[in-house]
Amino acid sequence: MLNSLKGLWVTFVSTVNGLRDPVTREYPSTGTLWKRNKRPTPVQDRFMGFPALTWDGEVEEPFCTSCMVCIRQCPTQCMSATMIDNPAHQEGRSSRRKIVESFEINLNRCILCGICVEVCNFDAIVMSHEHEMSTYQRNGDRVDLPALLDIGKKFQQETEWVPPTVLAKQRAAKEAGQEEVAQDGPANEEPAAAADSADG
């Protein structure tokens, strides 16, 4: 009997605390009673939202060359793209011979698996933080190239995104520099040791 009353008391206390300060973060909507919780839960850095295309600010063009690798590897075949000759390459401003002309993703079919990001050789596609893109139309979530680039630019600015290939080069250069310092260290210490022995 006493244990039952203890259990009822714990339930009563937790209910009162829940009414005073709810532990559930409510989704932003009109009519919400708890105004202090009317903020969406912030997404984490590794959150995988819908795919987006990245923008190369140095050349002012998309990273995407429309090589079709992501499209061939996509398990739901939710993407399509076309490519053209890159006029910036002909002018000598870009190293990309081909450039994306059109790109479309049907977000209703995308399963957010991230395979397209893994297989991309040009750092051209990322899993953004966008996840609230519902529409009332059946094909309302077919996103074209300008929209994908807008989402990608927003993601790049918010996360201070650096292309993975650039990060890999920086990491390799840093490791090579550390190896050089490690190799130069004992060589620099030897003359000092020789001088000490000569003084002694």
Secondary structure, 3 states (H helix, E strand, C coil): CHHHHHHHHHHHHHHHHHHHCCCCCCCCCCCCCCHHHCCCCCCCCCCCCCEEECEECCCCEECCCCCCHHHHHCCCCCEEEEEEECHHHHCCCCCCCEEEEEEEEECCCCCCCCHHHHHCCCCCEEECCCCCCCCCCCCCCEECHHHHHHHHHHHHHHHCCCCHHHHHHHHHHHHHHHHHHHHHHHHHHHHHHHHHHHHC
